[in-house]
Amino acid sequence: MNKPYELTAQEWVEVAAVRDVWESWGLEGEEDPVGVLQECVYAVRFDYLNGGPGYCGPLYILKGDGDPEIPPVVLVREEGQLAAV
């Protein structure tokens, strides 16, 4: 149950549309933001179930291939849209 899943093609498109992701990876003006992300970002999705009251749903973790000390970007679904935490 608590295992990571590879992102689908549609999930990559949705992740690439998140403003915080654009800013984190400098995607403004890129012709193929999805392709850029797929080449330089490690990404997984968890089917997250909170152990108590709170968020349950997809949890995405994105980590760039640069400085390992820079924290990952975490996304959750809010009102049908992905949003950075």
Helices and strands as residue ranges (DSSP letters): H 9-16, H 19-25, H 33-40, E 41-49, E 56-64, E 73-78, E 81-84
